[in-house]
């Protein structure tokens, strides 16, 4: 599916850029974005190393499996394919917690760590597991207790009540979370999305 | 009160983590320094591994923004979305949000500047921004980092959550911030 969406984005950009008379901007944006993404990736290396180092200590000391066991009642129901004391449970929880607190610097490294832990359980490398899809659904639904960037934006614009949006944002992100998790649970059982079909058909990617 | 407590937690969370985990490790007789370095070694590979996926998604989104496509799409989709009850001003944000974090931040900042930070539209935009994530960025980078090519239904559920959160934001803001 990402194949079609990616192609669609590029086609729309070039066609509309042409119509708009902004085709030079399209060229410049493509080159700039390519350069910027390397800057972002390299910039991530340091934070990534920091959190992977800390997480290694948490794993070696048994803290991760302790954490995983503590939250097992909820996580086991959401992720039945993942063994309850597997490190993936701990790293997924750490990523979700970092997102909830609005700590995006920590969230990405912890999330990538969680994906690596989940990949170790994947019997069909290259194909997403149910657990990965659900984890990313929770992640992209943006569960967050403090929309920190928005609060500071409102405050700097001179709002009388910059925190007024906390309640509404939490409420709507929660609605989205419930919808996403429900949809993921419904879709994972459907034939067209089954792992064996995806592997054989080579389609629906 | 609650906001203050939450922001206090988010300020202290990282220092507490950085202290607590090595301390716990030391109590459990883990060689914390060696262990940290061992784990940190992988940081470089992960950073490098996500580059192709990051380039792919950022170039496509960058081209779209450079073309001014978001505004055109918003104009085309306007009648449909007006019909389902979404304010027209929020449309560019709705299209941009799953694609680009910085792009959608810019749109919210513009709405705040034009309409004032305590206006209904600014609050709705901030709510909509704060209640979802940059779906395509997350999917591309997280799946890319572990070499997943077949994403099955993850794009559908991710986008569904975006659409639901947009409608929920409009509905909830109408309830809470009714003029």
Interface residues (C-beta under 8 A of the other chain):
Chain A: X1 X2 X5 X6 X9 X10 X12 X13 X14 X16 X17 X19 X20 X22 X23 X25 X26 X27 X28 X29 X30 X32 X33 X34 X36 X37 X38 X40 X41 X42 X44 X45 X46 X47 X48 X49 X50 X52 X53 X54 X55 X56 X57 X58 X59 X60 X61 X62 X63 X98 X101 X102 X103 X106 X108 X109 X111 X112 X115 X116 X118 X119 X125 X126 X127 X128 X132 X133 X136 X137 X139 X140 X141 X142 X144 X145 X146 X147 X148 X149 X150 X151 X153 X154 X157 X158 X159 X160 X161 X162 X163 X164 X165 X166 X167 X168 X169 X170 X171 X172 X173 X175 X176 X177 X179 X180 X183 X184 X187 X188 X190 X193 X195 X198 X199 X204 X205
Chain B: X2 X3 X6 X7 X9 X10 X13 X14 X17 X18 X21 X22 X24 X25 X27 X28 X30 X32 X35 X36 X37 X38 X39 X40 X41 X42 X43 X44 X46 X47 X48 X50 X51 X54 X55 X56 X57 X58 X59 X60 X61 X62 X63 X64 X65 X66 X67 X68 X69 X72 X73 X98 X99 X105 X108 X109 X112 X113 X116 X117 X118 X122 X123 X126 X127 X128 X129 X130 X131 X132 X133 X134 X135 X136 X138 X139 X140 X141 X142 X143 X145 X146 X147 X148 X149 X150 X151 X152 X153 X154 X155 X156 X157 X158 X160 X161 X162 X164 X165 X168 X169 X171 X172 X173 X176 X177
